[in-house]
Amino acid sequence: MASPSPSPSPPPPPKEPSTTTVVTKTTNSRLIVLDSLIRLDTSLSKSLHTLFHPFLPGPILLLLEYSADFRLSFPVCLSLLFVPWSSNLRFPFLLPLIVGLLVDLSLIGLIKFVFRRSRPHYNPNMSAVVSVDHFSFPSGHASRVFYLASFISLSAATIQEALTDFRPPGGVFGMLIGEDEGKFVASVVLGVWAWAAVTSTSRVLLGRHFVLDVLAGVFVGVLEGFNRGR
């Protein structure tokens, strides 16, 4: 009698992908997304620069750049410590403001050093103060102006109180403030926010930065301002 044929052995279970394979695929996917984002950012930034730059006055863009330069903003804020009416503002406002400017300068320099993104190739000639100024991400001008705007906005009540206590009779200073210190401070806050927005936008139109550089700078500046202004 013939012996029964052996039953076929079950197929081997499918091999699960190794952890190394999964990590490699995930890393590659993230790199592809990041590369696509950078390409889109580069293309958009160049298109905005090419579209608007011929119609914008170069001197105005450069004036905005200089107005937000650390070499100007820091000495101006430092000089306010010695203005007679600023005695009530030194510790609650001016000193934290100045420290924040130094923190912003250091943090932006560190981030630039880590990422080392080159500036746009169509960037006009600019004088780099330190070596990290050759890098583009993030925008130091954007972080600085939005830090100032957010910090001043959060300190509006303190500024108004100091002006009310000082309030010299007549004079140019009194005429500048007007009858209502609150309206004057509100106008200053609005003006600083407008200056911050226009200056940050000009960084792309001037060809100094990419859009993502500016957005990152805005985020850092607002974060610093709200942290200092609490």
Disulfide bonds with the S-S distance in Angstrom:
none
